[in-house]
Amino acid sequence: MAKGPQPGDPAPDFELEGTDGVFRLSDQRGRRVVILFYPGDETPVCTKQFCSYRDRADDMSALDAVVVGISHQDVASHEAFAARHGLTVPLLADVDKAVAKAWGVSAPVLGTRRAAFVVDEQGVVRHRHVHTLGVDFQDADDLAQALAALGPAAPAA
């Protein structure tokens, strides 16, 4: 049986410090949220992943969703990573890995497994993709496809 929330399950709430300040998932109700768990700042695949989002900023902003990255490094590490590469996706610090554990993506050696989740406007997980090896990632097209599968976004309340 898979650990962590599956499509159709309520998304476990969390609050983490990040490069854009404090982020609380429950504060995003009424908006779609894309959560990108990743193993680490300045690692080859993670750098390629987040630089691809930077390079496709127009496609990412067209997603009509809040997008955040989460790994176990601290905010200072995330700030340095974002500054060095000009990253555009806010990065959240899950230092104790509690959020990764709640979402079923904590890994003994990596710390955090690469994964992408889409949470709908009501706080329900609608898409879950956990990478087995973590050598690839969900690009802007994959994220757009996952969001499109949800149908039109609900009008803002």
Secondary structure in CASP SS format (residue, H / E / C, confidence):
PFRMAT SS
TARGET T0000
AUTHOR 0000-0000-0000
METHOD secondary structure of the structure
MODEL  1
M C 1.00
A C 1.00
K C 1.00
G C 1.00
P C 1.00
Q C 1.00
P C 1.00
G C 1.00
D C 1.00
P E 1.00
A C 1.00
P C 1.00
D C 1.00
F C 1.00
E E 1.00
L E 1.00
E E 1.00
G E 1.00
T C 1.00
D C 1.00
G E 1.00
V E 1.00
F E 1.00
R E 1.00
L H 1.00
S H 1.00
D H 1.00
Q H 1.00
R C 1.00
G C 1.00
R C 1.00
R C 1.00
V E 1.00
V E 1.00
I E 1.00
L E 1.00
F E 1.00
Y C 1.00
P C 1.00
G C 1.00
D C 1.00
E C 1.00
T C 1.00
P H 1.00
V H 1.00
C H 1.00
T H 1.00
K H 1.00
Q H 1.00
F H 1.00
C H 1.00
S H 1.00
Y H 1.00
R H 1.00
D H 1.00
R C 1.00
A H 1.00
D H 1.00
D H 1.00
M H 1.00
S H 1.00
A C 1.00
L C 1.00
D C 1.00
A C 1.00
V E 1.00
V E 1.00
V E 1.00
G E 1.00
I E 1.00
S E 1.00
H C 1.00
Q C 1.00
D C 1.00
V H 1.00
A H 1.00
S H 1.00
H H 1.00
E H 1.00
A H 1.00
F H 1.00
A H 1.00
A H 1.00
R H 1.00
H H 1.00
G C 1.00
L C 1.00
T C 1.00
V C 1.00
P C 1.00
L E 1.00
L E 1.00
A E 1.00
D C 1.00
V C 1.00
D C 1.00
K C 1.00
A H 1.00
V H 1.00
A H 1.00
K H 1.00
A H 1.00
W C 1.00
G C 1.00
V C 1.00
S E 1.00
A E 1.00
P C 1.00
V C 1.00
L C 1.00
G E 1.00
T E 1.00
R C 1.00
R C 1.00
A E 1.00
A E 1.00
F E 1.00
V E 1.00
V E 1.00
D C 1.00
E C 1.00
Q C 1.00
G C 1.00
V E 1.00
V E 1.00
R E 1.00
H E 1.00
R E 1.00
H E 1.00
V E 1.00
H C 1.00
T C 1.00
L C 1.00
G C 1.00
V C 1.00
D C 1.00
F C 1.00
Q C 1.00
D C 1.00
A H 1.00
D H 1.00
D H 1.00
L H 1.00
A H 1.00
Q H 1.00
A H 1.00
L H 1.00
A H 1.00
A C 1.00
L C 1.00
G C 1.00
P C 1.00
A C 1.00
A C 1.00
P C 1.00
A C 1.00
A C 1.00
END
